[in-house]
């Protein structure tokens, strides 16, 4: 007799299972981001000016090694060496993978105020000729990207921490739809129509003996109601 059951599983005729795309561990992504950020910072430090102090600057001035000084935003002074004096400080400037560009700035230091800086510089160059005096420039620089990152990064870090906490809580409570903290209060009801196939049977939902017994009595009554009417039962 031929089996015409359409729901019967068919044998796998030489078909290979589809290769699932491997999941990427998010911790690898975090690690790559952190390493990239540190690498950028390292290269930036290596290619930027080296921090110094006023004592060393006075020595450079006395040796006639400084070409000019640029005061940025009235807070930081950048030192530019003369081309002939660059090789003299090359070893000190190489504090990373690369050394500052030959055009400078090569050193920087923090000034207390513009007035005090000008006064100290004037005292050091009091005996210098006009030809050997260092030119001083003043400029204002706006680091819009840095200011924007200072505002965005704290919020981004907070959001990332909250997202990580919620994800861990979701996994800890089951990882499914009911375990997700954002699904609290959401209805888990499902809608079925006449074409829907329900794979759940009575064994899957059984558990309360009283409920099972009541359902079985109702089924028996629907099959043979005369059995209960003979015993005195009345149909409501």
C-alpha positions in Angstrom: 0.0 0.0 0.0 1.4 3.3 -1.0 2.0 5.9 1.7 0.4 9.1 0.6 1.1 11.1 3.8 2.4 14.5 2.5 3.9 15.3 5.9 6.2 12.3 6.0 9.9 13.4 6.1 11.8 12.8 2.9 15.3 11.3 3.0 18.2 13.7 2.3 19.3 12.7 -1.2 22.9 13.8 -1.3 22.1 17.4 -0.2 24.7 19.1 1.9 23.6 21.2 4.8 24.0 25.0 4.2 27.1 26.4 5.8 26.1 28.9 8.5 27.8 32.2 8.6 30.3 32.1 11.6 29.3 34.5 14.4 31.9 37.2 15.3 32.6 37.6 18.9 31.8 41.2 19.9 34.8 41.3 22.2 37.1 41.0 19.2 35.5 44.1 17.8 36.0 46.0 21.0 39.6 44.8 21.1 40.3 46.0 17.6 38.8 49.4 18.3 40.9 49.8 21.4 44.1 48.7 19.8 43.5 51.0 16.8 42.8 53.9 19.1 46.0 53.3 21.1 48.0 52.9 17.8 46.7 56.2 16.5 47.7 57.9 19.8 51.1 56.3 19.7 51.9 57.4 16.2 50.5 60.9 17.0 52.8 61.2 20.0 55.7 60.1 17.9 55.1 62.6 15.2 54.3 65.6 17.4 56.4 68.1 19.3 58.1 67.0 22.5 57.2 68.6 25.8 60.0 70.7 27.4 60.3 73.4 30.1 61.4 77.0 30.3 64.8 76.1 31.7 65.7 74.0 28.6 64.3 76.7 26.4 66.6 79.3 27.9 69.6 76.9 27.1 68.4 76.7 23.5 68.1 80.5 23.3 71.6 80.9 24.7 72.9 78.5 22.1 71.1 80.4 19.3 69.2 77.2 18.2 65.6 78.6 18.1 64.2 80.1 15.0 60.9 81.3 16.4 58.3 80.7 19.1 54.5 80.5 18.4 52.1 81.1 21.3 48.9 79.1 20.7 45.7 80.2 22.4 47.7 82.2 25.0 48.5 78.9 26.8 51.1 76.9 25.0 54.3 78.0 23.3 55.6 76.0 20.4 59.4 76.0 19.7 60.7 75.9 16.1 64.4 75.0 15.8 66.7 76.4 13.2 67.5 74.0 10.3 71.2 74.0 11.2 70.4 73.0 14.8 67.9 70.2 14.1 70.4 67.4 14.0 71.7 68.5 17.4 68.3 67.6 19.0 67.3 64.8 16.7 68.0 62.0 19.3 65.9 63.8 21.9 63.0 64.4 19.5 62.7 60.8 18.5 60.4 59.7 21.3 58.2 57.3 19.2 58.2 55.5 15.9 58.8 58.7 14.1 60.3 62.1 15.0 58.7 65.5 14.4 58.9 66.9 11.0 62.0 69.0 10.3 59.9 72.1 9.7 58.5 71.9 13.3 57.2 72.6 15.8 59.8 70.6 17.7 59.1 71.4 21.3 56.2 72.9 23.3 55.8 74.1 26.9 53.0 75.7 28.9 53.3 79.4 29.7 51.8 80.9 32.9 50.5 84.0 31.0 51.5 86.0 28.0 52.8 88.9 30.1 55.1 86.7 32.2 56.3 84.8 29.1 57.2 88.0 27.3 58.9 89.4 30.4 61.1 86.3 30.8 61.9 86.2 27.1 62.9 89.8 27.1 65.2 89.2 30.1 66.9 86.3 28.4 67.4 88.2 25.1 68.5 91.5 26.8 72.0 91.1 25.4 71.2 89.5 22.1 71.5 91.4 18.8 68.5 92.2 16.7 69.6 89.6 14.2 69.7 86.9 16.8 66.5 87.8 18.7 63.7 85.2 18.4 60.5 86.2 16.7 57.3 85.5 18.6 54.0 84.9 16.9 50.5 84.6 18.4 47.6 82.6 17.0 44.3 81.1 18.0 43.4 77.6 17.1 40.0 76.0 17.3 39.9 72.3 17.6 36.3 71.7 16.6 36.8 67.9 16.2 38.4 67.6 19.7 35.7 69.7 21.3 33.0 67.6 19.6 34.6 64.4 20.7 34.8 65.7 24.3 31.0 66.1 24.2 30.1 62.9 22.3 32.6 60.4 23.8 31.2 60.4 27.4 27.6 59.9 26.1 28.8 57.1 23.7 30.7 55.4 26.5 27.6 55.5 28.8 25.3 54.2 26.1 27.8 51.4 25.3 27.9 50.4 29.0 24.1 50.4 29.3 23.8 48.3 26.2 26.4 45.8 27.5 24.5 45.6 30.8 21.1 45.1 29.2 22.6 42.4 26.9 24.2 40.5 29.9 20.9 40.7 31.8 19.0 39.4 28.7 21.3 36.4 28.5 21.2 35.8 32.2 17.4 35.6 32.3 17.0 33.1 29.5 18.1 34.9 26.3 14.7 34.4 24.7 11.9 36.8 24.0 10.6 36.5 27.5 14.1 37.0 29.0 14.8 40.3 27.3 14.5 43.2 29.7 12.9 45.3 26.9 10.1 42.7 26.5 8.7 43.1 30.0 5.0 43.7 29.8 4.7 42.6 26.2 2.0 40.0 25.4 3.3 36.6 24.3 0.0 35.7 22.7 0.0 34.3 19.1 -2.7 34.5 16.5 -3.7 31.3 14.6 -6.1 30.9 11.6 -7.5 27.9 9.9 -4.5 27.4 7.7 -2.0 27.5 10.6 -0.4 24.3 11.5 -0.2 23.7 15.3 2.6 21.3 16.3 1.7 21.5 20.1 -0.2 18.5 21.4 -1.8 17.7 24.7 1.3 16.2 26.2 3.2 19.5 25.7 0.7 21.5 27.8 -0.3 18.8 30.3 0.8 19.2 33.9 -2.3 19.9 36.0 -4.2 16.6 36.7 -7.5 18.5 37.5 -7.5 20.4 34.3 -6.7 17.3 32.3 -9.5 15.4 34.0 -12.1 18.2 33.3 -11.1 18.4 29.6 -11.4 14.6 29.2 -14.9 14.7 30.8 -16.0 17.3 28.4 -14.7 15.3 25.4 -16.5 12.2 26.7 -19.7 14.2 27.1 -19.5 15.5 23.5 -19.0 12.0 22.2 -21.8 10.3 24.1 -24.2 12.8 25.8 -26.8 10.1 26.4 -24.5 8.5 28.9 -24.7 11.5 31.2 -28.4 12.2 30.7 -29.2 8.7 31.9 -27.3 9.5 35.1 -29.4 12.6 35.6 -27.2 15.2 34.0 -28.9 18.1 32.4 -27.6 20.1 29.4 -27.5 23.8 30.4 
